[in-house]
């Protein structure tokens, strides 16, 4: 069953072509913007990659990588260095994500399940290097799932297969890039009856800003409200009704790729003008000024509020930088979460951004723009960030908050699953197992819960039940190589040796460097 993203009840996604018939000039202009070119089949779009600098190694020199092109298809090759029997392989890059204005990432497809490739193309250097977040791996990490919440900010009409973590129909999205309906709402009613489309500029400030913030406000973590998912937002909604964005309290945040809203909120311009200043004050989403016109274009935006006499810089300094307000007050800086690229700093500082520093490990997580968060949402925020960062302070806070949430009756399946994991980590199976069982009764799409229940069955000697749960986990998320390895052990215990071997081979298809599966298979075949 398919779940096509952001179609409101009674309205359906129609695609940009349906808008082009009546709005041809806007359509043509928008098609040249980075937003409209945020994803697609490799080899398409406005950016054309060069393959002159397509070989690199990871930061540890453990693997060599090469990206090549054959008959319009892109391939990633990898080979282990310094080994007598090197691990090597080749994968096809199916889709790109990112306009290419700064960089592009790429997606692998395995039987309809999408994963991020460990390689990216960086436009400024015209070179291929490790994708963001991959440089520290000393093996080809091929199993990072592409979830709908990630894909949804780069593509339109997401066709997720319900019940899976990252399986999609073919094609996985109906339209590459951000479509008109991402900001204006689903268009079928407008075409059929003339019902007005949503104009973001005419919405109340919270609803207006939410349209941009659905993708340009990441915070430390976003926690969907109970009963919602990452794609629940519809134009005209308040984002805060669908999810809570948490940030760290204390000093201003470091600049990240999707921190535009956080940075803008820090600016004196935003604090002084309040709701009057928003993304659309300076940006026309339907067009992007030519590079030669940008300085004058954005200077004109600044002069909508400021006077030329407000500038304290000398005349010679202003002439030297082309009288470019943005060049001084919104310089392009490297974000803290991605190497090899720079992005515009939306904090609009009088002087450059001061050097960033890490906040203390016990810095509180708070909702962006203040307000109260539910115990459930705050507990999940601490759980997600704590596990991601291996932060014991956050994990301890999460444990107690989730205990409170469950005790108060706010225990949805996700809350129960995280709390069960924390009990299990504390070797408290008496509390963990019932929580896992309750979570599975509520929601049979959580692969981690099925994997944990399979482990408990294996520990109890119930091999067939363990096989049942692990197969369910793999149906949801087939790249769980440790689950596949454990499944092989259960199959072997039940006399299904050939099936166990095939299960291990499948694990190595997903992750060729997974040594535990490789060693297990070697023992079985000797």
Secondary structure, 3 states (H helix, E strand, C coil): CEEECCCCCCCCCCCHHHHHCCCHHHHHHHCCCCHHHCEEECCCCCCCCCCCCCEEECCCCCEEEEEEEECCEEEEEEEECCCCCCCEEEEEECEEECCCCCEEEEEEEECCEEEEEEEEEECCCCEEEECCCCCCCCCCCCCEECCHHHHCCCEEEEEEECCCCCEEEEEEEEEECCCCHHHHCCCHHHHHHCCCCCCHHHCCHHHHHHHHHHHHCCCCEEEECCCCCCCCCCCCCCHHHHEEEEEECCCCCCCCCCCHHHHHHHCHHHHHHHHHCCHHHHCCCCCCCCHHHHHHHHHHHHCCCCCHHHCCCCHHHHHHCCCCHHHHHCCEECCCCCCCCCEECCCCCCCCCCCCCCCCCCCCEEECCCCCCCHHHHHHHHHHHHHHHCCHHHHHHHHHHHHHHHHCCCCCHHHHHHHHHHHHHCCCHHHHHHHHHHHHHHCCCCHHHHHHHHHHHHHCCCHHHHHHHHHHHHHHCCCCHHHHHHHHHHHHHCCCHHHHHHHHHHHHHHCCCCHHHHHHHHHHHC
